[in-house]
Amino acid sequence: MRGFAPLNLAGVQAERGLPRQALVAVRDRLPLIAASGRLWVYLDHLASMVLQRGHMGNAARLLGCADVQYAERKLMRQGRVAHARDRVGAALAAALADDTLHRLLQEGAALSDHQAALVLG
């Protein structure tokens, strides 16, 4: 489980407005996490990191991917994850036209974990 610890740290760093440090902490772990099938757990925090770096389209795609993953599992986001989703969703809704945001979320809903990891670059 050591591969997951940097993602937890990255979530905290993203909340503190340190997206560069957060992405550095997780980038080399993404293939491992994606292969485990657990990347969806971190997608909201990853979307926050991507948004803070100015990539609204990719942030929306990551949220769309996370949304479908939670819906398929019939789970609700809680705590920091829910807060990250709300914060990123509100920022995207304020910055993008409704139809554009909807399209990007739908594109994200079609992504696999591997594809979502690639969105982070």
MMTF fields as JSON, N, C-alpha, C and O atoms, coordinates in Angstrom:
{
  "mmtfVersion": "1.0.0",
  "mmtfProducer": "UNKNOWN",
  "numBonds": 483,
  "numAtoms": 484,
  "numGroups": 121,
  "numChains": 1,
  "numModels": 1,
  "chainsPerModel": [1],
  "groupsPerChain": [121],
  "chainIdList": ["A"],
  "bondAtomList": [4, 2, 8, 6, 12, 10, 16, 14, 20, 18, 24, 22, 28, 26, 32, 30, 36, 34, 40, 38, 44, 42, 48, 46, 52, 50, 56, 54, 60, 58, 64, 62, 68, 66, 72, 70, 76, 74, 80, 78, 84, 82, 88, 86, 92, 90, 96, 94, 100, 98, 104, 102, 108, 106, 112, 110, 116, 114, 120, 118, 124, 122, 128, 126, 132, 130, 136, 134, 140, 138, 144, 142, 148, 146, 152, 150, 156, 154, 160, 158, 164, 162, 168, 166, 172, 170, 176, 174, 180, 178, 184, 182, 188, 186, 192, 190, 196, 194, 200, 198, 204, 202, 208, 206, 212, 210, 216, 214, 220, 218, 224, 222, 228, 226, 232, 230, 236, 234, 240, 238, 244, 242, 248, 246, 252, 250, 256, 254, 260, 258, 264, 262, 268, 266, 272, 270, 276, 274, 280, 278, 284, 282, 288, 286, 292, 290, 296, 294, 300, 298, 304, 302, 308, 306, 312, 310, 316, 314, 320, 318, 324, 322, 328, 326, 332, 330, 336, 334, 340, 338, 344, 342, 348, 346, 352, 350, 356, 354, 360, 358, 364, 362, 368, 366, 372, 370, 376, 374, 380, 378, 384, 382, 388, 386, 392, 390, 396, 394, 400, 398, 404, 402, 408, 406, 412, 410, 416, 414, 420, 418, 424, 422, 428, 426, 432, 430, 436, 434, 440, 438, 444, 442, 448, 446, 452, 450, 456, 454, 460, 458, 464, 462, 468, 466, 472, 470, 476, 474, 480, 478],
  "bondOrderList": [1, 1, 1, 1, 1, 1, 1, 1, 1, 1, 1, 1, 1, 1, 1, 1, 1, 1, 1, 1, 1, 1, 1, 1, 1, 1, 1, 1, 1, 1, 1, 1, 1, 1, 1, 1, 1, 1, 1, 1, 1, 1, 1, 1, 1, 1, 1, 1, 1, 1, 1, 1, 1, 1, 1, 1, 1, 1, 1, 1, 1, 1, 1, 1, 1, 1, 1, 1, 1, 1, 1, 1, 1, 1, 1, 1, 1, 1, 1, 1, 1, 1, 1, 1, 1, 1, 1, 1, 1, 1, 1, 1, 1, 1, 1, 1, 1, 1, 1, 1, 1, 1, 1, 1, 1, 1, 1, 1, 1, 1, 1, 1, 1, 1, 1, 1, 1, 1, 1, 1],
  "groupList": [{"groupName": "MET", "atomNameList": ["N", "CA", "C", "O"], "elementList": ["N", "C", "C", "O"], "formalChargeList": [0, 0, 0, 0], "bondAtomList": [1, 0, 2, 1, 3, 2], "bondOrderList": [1, 1, 2], "singleLetterCode": "M", "chemCompType": "L-PEPTIDE LINKING"}, {"groupName": "ARG", "atomNameList": ["N", "CA", "C", "O"], "elementList": ["N", "C", "C", "O"], "formalChargeList": [0, 0, 0, 0], "bondAtomList": [1, 0, 2, 1, 3, 2], "bondOrderList": [1, 1, 2], "singleLetterCode": "R", "chemCompType": "L-PEPTIDE LINKING"}, {"groupName": "GLY", "atomNameList": ["N", "CA", "C", "O"], "elementList": ["N", "C", "C", "O"], "formalChargeList": [0, 0, 0, 0], "bondAtomList": [1, 0, 2, 1, 3, 2], "bondOrderList": [1, 1, 2], "singleLetterCode": "G", "chemCompType": "PEPTIDE LINKING"}, {"groupName": "PHE", "atomNameList": ["N", "CA", "C", "O"], "elementList": ["N", "C", "C", "O"], "formalChargeList": [0, 0, 0, 0], "bondAtomList": [1, 0, 2, 1, 3, 2], "bondOrderList": [1, 1, 2], "singleLetterCode": "F", "chemCompType": "L-PEPTIDE LINKING"}, {"groupName": "ALA", "atomNameList": ["N", "CA", "C", "O"], "elementList": ["N", "C", "C", "O"], "formalChargeList": [0, 0, 0, 0], "bondAtomList": [1, 0, 2, 1, 3, 2], "bondOrderList": [1, 1, 2], "singleLetterCode": "A", "chemCompType": "L-PEPTIDE LINKING"}, {"groupName": "PRO", "atomNameList": ["N", "CA", "C", "O"], "elementList": ["N", "C", "C", "O"], "formalChargeList": [0, 0, 0, 0], "bondAtomList": [1, 0, 2, 1, 3, 2], "bondOrderList": [1, 1, 2], "singleLetterCode": "P", "chemCompType": "L-PEPTIDE LINKING"}, {"groupName": "LEU", "atomNameList": ["N", "CA", "C", "O"], "elementList": ["N", "C", "C", "O"], "formalChargeList": [0, 0, 0, 0], "bondAtomList": [1, 0, 2, 1, 3, 2], "bondOrderList": [1, 1, 2], "singleLetterCode": "L", "chemCompType": "L-PEPTIDE LINKING"}, {"groupName": "ASN", "atomNameList": ["N", "CA", "C", "O"], "elementList": ["N", "C", "C", "O"], "formalChargeList": [0, 0, 0, 0], "bondAtomList": [1, 0, 2, 1, 3, 2], "bondOrderList": [1, 1, 2], "singleLetterCode": "N", "chemCompType": "L-PEPTIDE LINKING"}, {"groupName": "VAL", "atomNameList": ["N", "CA", "C", "O"], "elementList": ["N", "C", "C", "O"], "formalChargeList": [0, 0, 0, 0], "bondAtomList": [1, 0, 2, 1, 3, 2], "bondOrderList": [1, 1, 2], "singleLetterCode": "V", "chemCompType": "L-PEPTIDE LINKING"}, {"groupName": "GLN", "atomNameList": ["N", "CA", "C", "O"], "elementList": ["N", "C", "C", "O"], "formalChargeList": [0, 0, 0, 0], "bondAtomList": [1, 0, 2, 1, 3, 2], "bondOrderList": [1, 1, 2], "singleLetterCode": "Q", "chemCompType": "L-PEPTIDE LINKING"}, {"groupName": "GLU", "atomNameList": ["N", "CA", "C", "O"], "elementList": ["N", "C", "C", "O"], "formalChargeList": [0, 0, 0, 0], "bondAtomList": [1, 0, 2, 1, 3, 2], "bondOrderList": [1, 1, 2], "singleLetterCode": "E", "chemCompType": "L-PEPTIDE LINKING"}, {"groupName": "ASP", "atomNameList": ["N", "CA", "C", "O"], "elementList": ["N", "C", "C", "O"], "formalChargeList": [0, 0, 0, 0], "bondAtomList": [1, 0, 2, 1, 3, 2], "bondOrderList": [1, 1, 2], "singleLetterCode": "D", "chemCompType": "L-PEPTIDE LINKING"}, {"groupName": "ILE", "atomNameList": ["N", "CA", "C", "O"], "elementList": ["N", "C", "C", "O"], "formalChargeList": [0, 0, 0, 0], "bondAtomList": [1, 0, 2, 1, 3, 2], "bondOrderList": [1, 1, 2], "singleLetterCode": "I", "chemCompType": "L-PEPTIDE LINKING"}, {"groupName": "SER", "atomNameList": ["N", "CA", "C", "O"], "elementList": ["N", "C", "C", "O"], "formalChargeList": [0, 0, 0, 0], "bondAtomList": [1, 0, 2, 1, 3, 2], "bondOrderList": [1, 1, 2], "singleLetterCode": "S", "chemCompType": "L-PEPTIDE LINKING"}, {"groupName": "TRP", "atomNameList": ["N", "CA", "C", "O"], "elementList": ["N", "C", "C", "O"], "formalChargeList": [0, 0, 0, 0], "bondAtomList": [1, 0, 2, 1, 3, 2], "bondOrderList": [1, 1, 2], "singleLetterCode": "W", "chemCompType": "L-PEPTIDE LINKING"}, {"groupName": "TYR", "atomNameList": ["N", "CA", "C", "O"], "elementList": ["N", "C", "C", "O"], "formalChargeList": [0, 0, 0, 0], "bondAtomList": [1, 0, 2, 1, 3, 2], "bondOrderList": [1, 1, 2], "singleLetterCode": "Y", "chemCompType": "L-PEPTIDE LINKING"}, {"groupName": "HIS", "atomNameList": ["N", "CA", "C", "O"], "elementList": ["N", "C", "C", "O"], "formalChargeList": [0, 0, 0, 0], "bondAtomList": [1, 0, 2, 1, 3, 2], "bondOrderList": [1, 1, 2], "singleLetterCode": "H", "chemCompType": "L-PEPTIDE LINKING"}, {"groupName": "CYS", "atomNameList": ["N", "CA", "C", "O"], "elementList": ["N", "C", "C", "O"], "formalChargeList": [0, 0, 0, 0], "bondAtomList": [1, 0, 2, 1, 3, 2], "bondOrderList": [1, 1, 2], "singleLetterCode": "C", "chemCompType": "L-PEPTIDE LINKING"}, {"groupName": "LYS", "atomNameList": ["N", "CA", "C", "O"], "elementList": ["N", "C", "C", "O"], "formalChargeList": [0, 0, 0, 0], "bondAtomList": [1, 0, 2, 1, 3, 2], "bondOrderList": [1, 1, 2], "singleLetterCode": "K", "chemCompType": "L-PEPTIDE LINKING"}, {"groupName": "THR", "atomNameList": ["N", "CA", "C", "O"], "elementList": ["N", "C", "C", "O"], "formalChargeList": [0, 0, 0, 0], "bondAtomList": [1, 0, 2, 1, 3, 2], "bondOrderList": [1, 1, 2], "singleLetterCode": "T", "chemCompType": "L-PEPTIDE LINKING"}],
  "groupTypeList": [0, 1, 2, 3, 4, 5, 6, 7, 6, 4, 2, 8, 9, 4, 10, 1, 2, 6, 5, 1, 9, 4, 6, 8, 4, 8, 1, 11, 1, 6, 5, 6, 12, 4, 4, 13, 2, 1, 6, 14, 8, 15, 6, 11, 16, 6, 4, 13, 0, 8, 6, 9, 1, 2, 16, 0, 2, 7, 4, 4, 1, 6, 6, 2, 17, 4, 11, 8, 9, 15, 4, 10, 1, 18, 6, 0, 1, 9, 2, 1, 8, 4, 16, 4, 1, 11, 1, 8, 2, 4, 4, 6, 4, 4, 4, 6, 4, 11, 11, 19, 6, 16, 1, 6, 6, 9, 10, 2, 4, 4, 6, 13, 11, 16, 9, 4, 4, 6, 8, 6, 2],
  "groupIdList": [1, 2, 3, 4, 5, 6, 7, 8, 9, 10, 11, 12, 13, 14, 15, 16, 17, 18, 19, 20, 21, 22, 23, 24, 25, 26, 27, 28, 29, 30, 31, 32, 33, 34, 35, 36, 37, 38, 39, 40, 41, 42, 43, 44, 45, 46, 47, 48, 49, 50, 51, 52, 53, 54, 55, 56, 57, 58, 59, 60, 61, 62, 63, 64, 65, 66, 67, 68, 69, 70, 71, 72, 73, 74, 75, 76, 77, 78, 79, 80, 81, 82, 83, 84, 85, 86, 87, 88, 89, 90, 91, 92, 93, 94, 95, 96, 97, 98, 99, 100, 101, 102, 103, 104, 105, 106, 107, 108, 109, 110, 111, 112, 113, 114, 115, 116, 117, 118, 119, 120, 121],
  "secStructList": [7, 4, 4, 4, 2, 2, 2, 2, 2, 2, 2, 2, 2, 2, 2, 6, 6, 7, 2, 2, 2, 2, 2, 2, 2, 2, 2, 6, 6, 2, 2, 2, 2, 2, 2, 2, 6, 7, 4, 4, 4, 4, 2, 2, 2, 2, 2, 2, 2, 2, 2, 2, 6, 6, 7, 2, 2, 2, 2, 2, 2, 2, 2, 2, 2, 2, 2, 2, 2, 2, 2, 2, 2, 6, 7, 7, 7, 7, 2, 2, 2, 2, 2, 2, 2, 2, 2, 2, 2, 2, 2, 2, 2, 2, 2, 1, 7, 2, 2, 2, 2, 2, 2, 2, 2, 2, 2, 2, 2, 6, 7, 7, 2, 2, 2, 2, 2, 2, 2, 6, 7],
  "xCoordList": [0.81, 0.0, 0.855, 0.313, 2.177, 3.023, 2.743, 2.917, 2.324, 2.068, 0.925, 0.822, 0.052, -1.107, -0.81, -1.49, 0.172, 0.475, 0.759, 0.263, 1.536, 1.768, 0.485, 0.391, -0.497, -1.757, -2.516, -3.162, -2.449, -3.078, -2.39, -3.055, -1.069, -0.31, -0.637, -0.798, -0.734, -1.03, -2.389, -2.556, -3.358, -4.673, -4.586, -5.227, -3.809, -3.616, -2.883, -3.252, -1.858, -1.124, -2.021, -1.913, -2.895, -3.818, -4.753, -5.022, -5.246, -6.118, -5.395, -6.016, -4.122, -3.319, -2.825, -2.078, -3.238, -2.851, -1.45, -0.791, -0.986, 0.355, 0.273, 0.752, -0.327, -0.55, 0.725, 0.774, 1.742, 2.984, 3.606, 3.985, 3.705, 4.261, 3.4, 3.914, 2.092, 1.168, 1.36, 1.418, 1.459, 1.629, 2.969, 3.057, 4.006, 5.316, 5.217, 5.808, 4.464, 4.344, 3.63, 3.875, 2.748, 1.942, 2.285, 1.947, 2.934, 3.095, 3.664, 3.142, 4.71, 5.313, 4.495, 4.737, 3.524, 2.687, 1.406, 0.729, 1.077, -0.201, -0.398, -1.483, 0.596, 0.372, 0.04, -0.825, 0.728, 0.47, -0.956, -1.667, -1.355, -2.693, -3.755, -4.765, -3.537, -4.504, -4.629, -5.734, -3.514, -3.542, -4.268, -4.811, -4.283, -4.947, -6.463, -7.191, -6.939, -8.367, -8.86, -10.068, -7.95, -8.334, -8.105, -8.257, -7.75, -7.498, -8.727, -8.599, -9.91, -11.142, -11.265, -11.872, -10.702, -10.783, -10.099, -10.477, -9.106, -8.284, -8.598, -7.983, -9.528, -9.748, -10.183, -9.809, -10.951, -11.378, -10.186, -10.097, -9.281, -8.077, -7.174, -6.573, -7.081, -6.285, -6.894, -6.169, -8.208, -8.881, -8.553, -8.354, -8.498, -8.141, -6.73, -6.493, -5.799, -4.426, -4.363, -3.691, -5.071, -5.063, -5.709, -5.212, -6.802, -7.465, -6.55, -6.467, -5.869, -4.965, -3.822, -3.218, -3.539, -2.495, -3.078, -2.361, -4.396, -5.032, -5.62, -5.968, -5.741, -6.238, -7.697, -7.988, -8.599, -10.01, -10.628, -11.392, -10.311, -10.89, -10.536, -11.402, -9.276, -8.855, -9.393, -9.701, -9.508, -10.111, -11.559, -12.003, -12.29, -13.681, -13.753, -14.622, -12.864, -12.856, -12.603, -13.248, -11.673, -11.396, -12.603, -12.896, -13.299, -14.516, -15.57, -16.246, -15.71, -16.683, -16.361, -17.259, -15.084, -14.654, -14.97, -15.475, -14.677, -14.972, -16.475, -16.924, -17.25, -18.71, -19.288, -20.092, -18.873, -19.419, -18.93, -19.672, -17.71, -17.179, -17.96, -18.299, -18.235, -19.024, -20.443, -20.991, -21.04, -22.418, -22.503, -23.428, -21.554, -21.569, -21.441, -21.984, -20.729, -20.533, -21.608, -21.632, -22.504, -23.566, -22.984, -23.479, -21.917, -21.238, -21.358, -21.518, -21.279, -21.264, -19.883, -19.229, -19.45, -18.19, -18.369, -19.453, -17.282, -17.321, -16.079, -15.066, -16.164, -15.02, -14.298, -14.905, -12.98, -12.133, -12.446, -12.333, -12.836, -13.159, -14.393, -14.411, -15.418, -16.636, -16.314, -16.818, -15.476, -15.086, -14.328, -14.577, -13.417, -12.668, -13.614, -13.486, -14.559, -15.514, -16.334, -16.516, -16.827, -17.633, -16.826, -17.307, -15.614, -14.767, -14.421, -14.535, -14.004, -13.628, -14.867, -14.828, -15.954, -17.186, -17.671, -18.095, -17.611, -18.045, -17.134, -17.615, -15.832, -14.898, -15.125, -15.091, -15.355, -15.6, -16.923, -17.013, -17.949, -19.26, -19.187, -19.895, -18.343, -18.193, -17.394, -17.588, -16.501, -15.591, -16.017, -15.608, -16.834, -17.183, -18.679, -19.499, -19.007, -20.419, -21.014, -20.316, -22.3, -22.959, -22.789, -22.497, -22.971, -22.865, -21.433, -21.229, -20.456, -19.061, -18.731, -18.105, -19.15, -18.899, -19.569, -18.964, -20.799, -21.517, -20.785, -20.642, -20.33, -19.603, -18.322, -18.022, -17.565, -16.308, -16.547, -15.795, -17.585, -17.918, -18.29, -17.922, -19.011, -19.385, -18.16, -18.059, -17.244, -16.002, -15.264, -14.751, -15.218, -14.557, -15.247, -14.592, -16.577, -17.338, -16.971, -17.161, -16.452, -16.092, -14.648, -14.232, -13.884, -12.474, -12.292, -13.023, -11.318, -10.882, -9.908, -9.496, -9.545, -8.554, -7.237, -6.602, -6.831, -5.589, -5.659, -4.706, -6.77, -6.927, -6.953, -6.387, -7.613, -7.644, -6.242, -5.901, -5.43, -4.047, -3.273, -2.422, -3.557, -2.875, -3.275, -2.489, -4.505, -4.97, -4.054, -3.874, -3.486, -2.584, -1.239, -0.502, -0.93, 0.307, 1.495, 2.61],
  "yCoordList": [-1.198, 0.0, 1.264, 2.37, 1.123, 2.31, 3.225, 4.438, 2.695, 3.512, 4.478, 5.453, 4.227, 5.08, 6.283, 7.303, 6.198, 7.284, 8.608, 9.643, 8.621, 9.893, 10.524, 11.748, 9.705, 10.271, 10.936, 11.963, 10.377, 11.024, 12.351, 13.355, 12.353, 13.581, 14.598, 15.785, 14.141, 15.042, 15.702, 16.872, 14.971, 15.559, 16.72, 17.75, 16.568, 17.647, 18.811, 19.967, 18.521, 19.583, 20.333, 21.553, 19.636, 20.298, 21.228, 22.343, 20.783, 21.627, 22.878, 23.927, 22.778, 23.922, 24.801, 25.752, 24.488, 25.307, 25.049, 25.962, 23.823, 23.445, 22.376, 21.26, 22.703, 21.666, 21.106, 19.927, 21.916, 21.408, 20.325, 19.261, 20.608, 19.626, 18.372, 17.257, 18.564, 17.437, 16.536, 15.314, 17.128, 16.326, 15.605, 14.465, 16.255, 15.6, 14.373, 13.332, 14.504, 13.409, 12.193, 11.07, 12.397, 11.279, 10.78, 9.649, 11.584, 11.252, 9.851, 9.114, 9.467, 8.154, 7.016, 5.853, 7.33, 6.302, 6.034, 5.034, 6.913, 6.797, 5.465, 4.893, 4.939, 3.639, 2.528, 1.691, 2.526, 1.531, 1.663, 0.67, 2.885, 3.119, 2.78, 2.156, 3.182, 2.864, 1.353, 0.837, 0.65, -0.807, -1.485, -2.577, -0.859, -1.439, -1.281, -1.928, -0.409, -0.143, 0.839, 0.966, 1.54, 2.452, 3.926, 4.78, 4.232, 5.62, 6.493, 7.66, 5.941, 6.715, 7.387, 8.452, 6.782, 7.329, 8.696, 9.535, 8.913, 10.122, 11.134, 12.199, 10.829, 11.68, 13.102, 14.04, 13.284, 14.638, 15.5, 16.669, 14.918, 15.664, 15.9, 16.966, 14.915, 15.099, 16.198, 16.988, 16.241, 17.305, 18.673, 19.639, 18.756, 20.008, 20.447, 21.624, 19.499, 19.816, 20.336, 21.325, 19.653, 20.025, 21.409, 22.232, 21.652, 22.954, 24.067, 25.12, 23.849, 24.863, 25.184, 26.254, 24.255, 24.502, 25.13, 25.351, 25.422, 26.14, 25.29, 25.815, 23.991, 23.079, 22.705, 21.609, 23.634, 23.437, 22.239, 21.49, 22.053, 20.942, 19.597, 18.737, 19.415, 18.149, 17.983, 16.867, 19.073, 18.988, 18.516, 17.677, 19.052, 18.632, 17.169, 16.432, 16.75, 15.339, 14.412, 13.371, 14.792, 13.972, 13.918, 12.87, 15.042, 15.026, 14.122, 13.376, 14.188, 13.328, 11.862, 11.044, 11.528, 10.151, 9.735, 8.637, 10.602, 10.305, 10.182, 9.284, 11.083, 11.047, 9.693, 9.115, 9.199, 7.918, 6.765, 5.811, 6.842, 5.79, 5.714, 4.628, 6.867, 6.882, 6.4, 5.629, 6.841, 6.441, 4.93, 4.282, 4.372, 2.929, 2.111, 1.01, 2.649, 1.941, 2.284, 1.74, 3.211, 3.682, 4.197, 3.894, 4.985, 5.57, 7.081, 7.679, 7.684, 9.137, 9.59, 8.929, 10.708, 11.287, 11.796, 12.223, 11.739, 12.215, 13.038, 12.93, 13.852, 14.595, 15.428, 16.192, 15.26, 16.054, 15.794, 16.692, 14.582, 14.252, 15.038, 15.612, 15.064, 15.827, 17.312, 17.997, 17.794, 19.202, 19.522, 20.547, 18.646, 18.86, 18.867, 19.72, 17.931, 17.879, 19.159, 19.728, 19.61, 20.831, 22.048, 22.872, 22.152, 23.306, 23.333, 24.376, 22.201, 22.152, 22.335, 23.064, 21.677, 21.819, 23.256, 23.73, 23.953, 25.353, 26.24, 27.118, 26.013, 26.807, 26.585, 27.528, 25.341, 25.039, 25.629, 26.159, 25.54, 26.086, 27.603, 28.168, 28.253, 29.703, 30.106, 31.199, 29.237, 29.594, 29.107, 29.676, 28.06, 27.448, 27.588, 27.626, 27.662, 27.643, 26.288, 25.274, 26.274, 25.041, 23.906, 22.776, 24.196, 23.129, 22.603, 21.41, 23.47, 23.053, 22.176, 21.127, 22.602, 21.811, 20.445, 19.428, 20.419, 19.154, 18.219, 17.026, 18.763, 17.959, 17.381, 16.204, 18.201, 17.74, 16.681, 15.711, 16.867, 15.854, 14.53, 13.459, 14.61, 13.399, 12.719, 11.492, 13.51, 12.933, 12.195, 11.095, 12.802, 12.178, 10.909, 9.959, 10.889, 9.71, 8.483, 7.352, 8.696, 7.584, 7.118, 6.149, 7.783, 7.431, 6.208, 6.021, 5.391, 4.31, 4.914, 6.065, 4.153, 4.631, 4.951, 5.964, 4.088, 4.32, 5.626, 6.406, 5.864, 7.106, 8.319, 9.363, 8.181, 9.301, 9.624, 10.795, 8.607, 8.836, 9.588, 10.419, 9.308, 9.993, 11.456, 12.288, 11.772, 13.17, 14.042, 15.227, 13.455, 14.2, 14.478, 15.366, 13.708, 13.909, 13.486, 13.601],
  "zCoordList": [0.0, 0.0, 0.0, 0.02, -0.022, -0.002, -1.178, -1.058, -2.289, -3.462, -3.288, -4.032, -2.311, -2.108, -1.22, -1.336, -0.347, 0.579, -0.133, 0.314, -1.222, -1.906, -2.448, -2.541, -2.805, -3.281, -2.145, -2.354, -0.961, 0.188, 0.498, 0.749, 0.479, 0.688, -0.402, -0.119, -1.627, -2.742, -2.571, -2.917, -2.043, -1.792, -0.825, -1.031, 0.218, 1.194, 0.539, 0.744, -0.241, -0.925, -1.896, -2.014, -2.584, -3.508, -2.741, -3.189, -1.597, -0.78, -0.314, -0.138, -0.118, 0.351, -0.788, -0.561, -2.01, -3.148, -3.648, -4.145, -3.525, -3.971, -5.061, -4.864, -6.204, -7.221, -7.822, -8.173, -7.947, -8.544, -7.668, -8.156, -6.368, -5.444, -5.4, -5.315, -5.458, -5.422, -6.639, -6.503, -7.815, -9.026, -9.034, -9.49, -8.535, -8.453, -7.545, -7.832, -6.447, -5.487, -6.067, -5.627, -7.049, -7.531, -8.929, -9.278, -9.715, -11.137, -11.362, -12.199, -10.646, -10.881, -10.285, -10.608, -9.414, -8.805, -9.603, -9.368, -10.535, -11.246, -11.957, -11.853, -12.675, -13.325, -12.319, -12.576, -11.184, -10.148, -9.609, -9.453, -9.331, -8.785, -9.828, -9.503, -11.063, -12.123, -12.299, -12.47, -12.257, -12.417, -11.262, -11.429, -10.107, -8.933, -8.994, -8.241, -9.904, -9.981, -8.935, -8.735, -8.262, -7.187, -7.52, -6.648, -8.734, -9.091, -8.875, -8.508, -9.098, -8.973, -7.605, -7.493, -6.579, -5.221, -5.141, -4.323, -5.981, -5.924, -7.018, -7.061, -7.887, -9.06, -8.711, -9.414, -7.658, -7.292, -6.876, -7.25, -6.109, -5.721, -6.931, -7.062, -7.803, -9.015, -9.895, -10.5, -9.959, -10.717, -10.122, -10.858, -8.804, -8.144, -8.527, -8.798, -8.547, -8.928, -10.363, -10.658, -11.233, -12.647, -12.835, -13.605, -12.136, -12.225, -11.741, -12.374, -10.634, -10.099, -11.056, -10.985, -11.937, -12.947, -14.204, -15.179, -14.186, -15.282, -16.387, -17.445, -16.17, -17.198, -16.906, -16.426, -17.205, -16.873, -17.578, -16.969, -18.838, -19.592, -18.979, -18.819, -18.639, -18.043, -16.628, -16.209, -15.896, -14.555, -14.665, -13.881, -15.633, -15.826, -16.247, -15.78, -17.109, -17.526, -16.328, -16.199, -15.464, -14.285, -13.347, -12.772, -13.195, -12.377, -12.996, -12.289, -14.312, -14.989, -14.792, -14.596, -14.844, -14.612, -13.178, -12.946, -12.226, -10.824, -10.592, -9.881, -11.192, -11.011, -11.4, -10.668, -12.552, -13.019, -12.141, -11.906, -11.663, -10.8, -9.479, -9.01, -8.897, -7.655, -7.92, -7.131, -9.012, -9.341, -9.567, -9.077, -10.299, -10.563, -9.278, -9.179, -8.31, -7.043, -6.006, -4.902, -6.401, -5.498, -4.187, -3.102, -4.321, -3.171, -3.215, -4.279, -2.043, -1.941, -1.501, -0.695, -2.031, -1.591, -0.162, 0.236, 0.589, 1.965, 2.268, 1.577, 3.297, 3.814, 2.778, 2.028, 2.756, 1.853, 0.395, -0.439, 0.087, -1.309, -1.749, -2.838, -0.907, -1.23, -1.353, -2.243, -0.455, -0.495, -1.792, -2.426, -2.171, -3.414, -4.611, -5.49, -4.657, -5.775, -5.845, -6.921, -4.696, -4.662, -5.104, -5.882, -4.609, -4.931, -6.419, -7.063, -6.964, -8.381, -9.259, -10.25, -8.895, -9.668, -9.725, -10.779, -8.599, -8.562, -9.413, -10.13, -9.336, -10.137, -11.628, -12.418, -11.999, -13.417, -13.882, -14.99, -13.042, -13.4, -13.576, -14.41, -12.802, -12.908, -14.144, -14.677, -14.603, -15.689, -17.067, -18.079, -17.115, -18.401, -18.683, -17.766, -19.95, -20.348, -19.973, -19.983, -19.644, -19.207, -20.203, -19.812, -21.491, -22.487, -22.603, -22.827, -22.453, -22.499, -21.301, -21.45, -20.117, -18.915, -19.021, -18.682, -19.484, -19.634, -20.606, -20.338, -21.721, -22.713, -22.12, -22.32, -21.393, -20.801, -19.722, -19.622, -18.925, -17.913, -18.581, -18.099, -19.675, -20.406, -21.016, -21.013, -21.532, -22.057, -20.938, -21.142, -19.776, -18.638, -18.184, -17.755, -18.278, -17.854, -18.682, -18.233, -19.869, -20.757, -20.57, -21.206, -19.717, -19.547, -18.651, -17.679, -18.99, -18.097, -17.076, -17.221, -16.058, -15.102, -15.803, -15.51, -16.723, -17.454, -18.242, -18.235, -18.915, -19.685, -18.764, -19.089, -17.612, -16.65, -16.162, -15.994, -15.934, -15.5, -16.574, -16.256, -17.832, -18.931, -19.035, -19.488, -18.612, -18.627, -17.765, -18.044, -16.731, -15.857, -16.499, -16.071, -17.53, -18.264, -17.526, -18.033]
}
